[in-house]
Amino acid sequence: STQSTGGFRHRQPKLPEMPGETKVKQFEIVGRRAPQPDDKPNAPKAKIFRTTMFATNECTAKQRFWKLMRMQHKIKKTHGQLLSIKRIHERNPLTIKNYSILFRYACATGIMNVTKEFRDTTLCGAVQQLFHDMASRHRTNSSDIDIIGTAVIPPSKVQRPSIKQFLHHKIRFPLLQRMEKKDRKFKSIFQANRPCTFK
């Protein structure tokens, strides 16, 4: 957003994001084919479609919803009606979970159905990991990925080695860089020798 003062436009500084905050949000969208003036009086009522979309904002979620409706049900945005849209929040955002995501994307050889596993505290965080992984490995844009289904799987059903390595109950992480805390009277601004932090 900008603010005009005396002919000059000053851009307001962007607020810093919280560490670990995901840009992807989950929306539940309900829509149908809008009633047309030339419909018969005894015509059957239009079906109502409900789907879940992952996008950064409501505008992008609506665009992806109408794209899906146009491809699968032959309903355009001009002939459709949006009944409701609401954001879905994670019920337990402080618990780590194993997510399995089934999706499809278009590549050079055709349309591929893929299942990937991710470990995160929220479903939106796992979907954001999916977008980053597909962009780095396959150069796939997030708008070309259609998520078919998601599920929380127990540790016994995890198949990917990259996720299995974190499931051991005695997992330990090495401290690669350690700094010994000295008393104030032994501290000095300048030292003759460079301290060794890898012991």
C-alpha positions in Angstrom: 0.0 0.0 0.0 1.2 3.5 -0.7 0.5 6.9 0.8 0.5 10.2 -1.1 2.0 13.2 0.7 2.7 16.4 -1.2 3.0 14.8 -4.6 5.4 12.1 -3.3 4.3 8.5 -2.8 5.9 6.8 0.2 5.6 3.0 0.3 4.8 1.6 3.7 7.4 -0.9 5.0 6.4 -4.5 4.7 5.9 -6.2 8.0 8.4 -9.0 8.6 7.0 -12.6 8.5 7.0 -14.8 11.5 9.7 -17.5 11.4 8.2 -20.8 10.2 5.1 -19.1 8.9 3.7 -20.7 5.7 2.4 -18.7 2.8 0.1 -21.5 1.6 -3.4 -21.4 3.1 -6.2 -24.0 3.0 -9.7 -22.9 1.7 -13.0 -24.8 1.4 -15.0 -23.5 -1.6 -18.6 -24.4 -2.4 -20.0 -23.6 -5.9 -22.5 -24.7 -8.5 -23.8 -23.9 -11.9 -25.8 -20.6 -11.7 -29.5 -20.8 -12.7 -30.0 -19.5 -16.2 -33.1 -17.5 -17.5 -33.7 -20.1 -20.2 -33.9 -23.0 -17.8 -37.2 -25.0 -17.7 -39.4 -24.7 -14.6 -39.3 -28.4 -13.9 -35.5 -28.7 -14.6 -33.5 -30.6 -11.9 -31.6 -28.4 -9.5 -27.9 -27.8 -10.2 -25.4 -30.0 -8.3 -23.4 -28.3 -5.6 -19.6 -29.0 -5.6 -17.4 -28.6 -2.6 -13.6 -28.9 -2.8 -10.5 -27.9 -0.8 -7.9 -25.6 -2.4 -4.4 -24.6 -1.3 -3.4 -21.1 -2.3 -1.8 -18.0 -0.9 -5.0 -16.0 -0.8 -8.7 -16.1 -1.6 -8.4 -14.7 -5.1 -6.0 -17.4 -6.1 -8.1 -20.1 -4.5 -11.2 -18.9 -6.5 -9.2 -18.9 -9.7 -8.0 -22.5 -9.1 -11.6 -23.6 -8.2 -13.1 -22.3 -11.4 -10.2 -23.9 -13.4 -11.1 -27.2 -11.8 -14.8 -26.8 -12.5 -14.1 -25.9 -16.1 -11.9 -28.9 -16.7 -13.9 -31.6 -14.8 -17.5 -30.4 -15.0 -17.6 -28.0 -18.0 -18.8 -25.0 -15.8 -17.2 -21.6 -16.5 -16.9 -18.8 -14.1 -19.4 -16.7 -16.1 -22.0 -19.5 -15.8 -21.2 -20.4 -12.2 -22.1 -19.3 -8.7 -19.9 -19.2 -5.7 -21.8 -20.1 -2.6 -19.2 -19.9 0.1 -15.5 -19.8 0.8 -13.8 -20.1 4.1 -10.4 -20.7 5.4 -9.6 -24.0 7.3 -7.1 -23.8 10.2 -5.1 -26.6 11.6 -6.6 -28.3 14.7 -3.3 -29.2 16.3 -0.5 -26.9 14.9 2.0 -27.9 17.6 2.1 -31.6 16.9 4.4 -33.1 14.3 2.7 -35.4 11.8 3.6 -37.5 8.8 1.6 -36.4 5.7 1.1 -38.4 2.5 0.0 -36.2 -0.4 -1.4 -37.6 -3.7 -1.3 -35.2 -6.6 -0.9 -35.0 -10.4 1.1 -32.6 -12.5 1.8 -32.2 -16.2 5.4 -32.9 -17.4 7.0 -33.3 -20.7 5.9 -36.9 -21.1 2.3 -36.4 -20.0 0.2 -36.2 -16.8 1.8 -38.0 -13.9 0.2 -39.2 -10.6 2.6 -39.0 -7.7 2.5 -39.7 -4.0 5.0 -37.9 -1.7 5.5 -37.9 2.0 6.4 -34.9 4.2 6.9 -34.3 7.9 5.4 -31.1 9.3 3.2 -29.6 12.0 0.5 -28.4 9.6 -1.0 -29.6 6.3 -0.3 -26.2 4.8 3.3 -26.5 5.7 3.5 -29.9 4.1 1.9 -28.6 0.9 4.4 -25.7 0.8 7.2 -28.3 1.1 5.6 -30.1 -1.8 5.6 -27.0 -4.0 9.2 -26.3 -3.2 10.3 -29.9 -3.8 8.5 -30.1 -7.2 9.9 -26.7 -8.3 13.5 -27.7 -7.4 13.4 -31.3 -8.7 11.0 -31.1 -11.7 10.7 -27.3 -12.5 7.0 -27.5 -11.9 5.0 -24.4 -11.1 2.6 -24.6 -8.1 -0.3 -23.6 -10.4 0.2 -26.8 -12.5 -0.1 -29.1 -9.4 -3.5 -30.6 -8.6 -3.8 -32.1 -5.2 -6.1 -35.1 -5.2 -5.9 -36.1 -1.6 -4.0 -35.8 1.7 -3.8 -38.1 4.7 -2.0 -38.4 8.0 -0.1 -41.7 8.2 1.3 -43.5 11.2 5.0 -44.1 11.5 4.6 -47.8 10.6 3.3 -46.9 7.1 6.0 -44.4 6.2 8.0 -45.5 3.1 10.4 -42.7 2.3 13.9 -43.0 3.8 14.1 -39.2 4.2 11.1 -39.4 6.6 12.0 -42.7 8.3 15.3 -41.3 9.7 13.3 -39.0 12.0 11.0 -41.7 13.4 13.5 -43.3 15.8 12.6 -42.7 19.4 16.3 -42.2 20.3 17.2 -39.8 17.6 20.0 -37.4 18.4 21.3 -34.3 16.7 25.0 -33.5 17.1 26.1 -30.0 18.3 28.4 -29.0 15.4 29.4 -25.6 16.8 29.7 -24.9 20.5 30.9 -21.8 22.3 32.1 -22.2 25.9 30.7 -19.5 28.2 33.4 -17.8 30.2 33.2 -15.8 33.3 33.2 -12.0 32.8 36.6 -11.6 34.4 38.1 -13.9 31.8 36.5 -12.3 28.8 38.5 -10.0 26.5 37.7 -8.1 23.4 40.8 -9.1 21.6 42.5 -12.5 21.7 45.8 -13.7 20.4 44.5 -17.0 19.1 41.4 -17.8 17.2 38.9 -19.8 19.3 38.1 -23.3 18.2 34.4 -24.1 18.3 34.6 -27.6 16.8 35.7 -30.0 19.6 
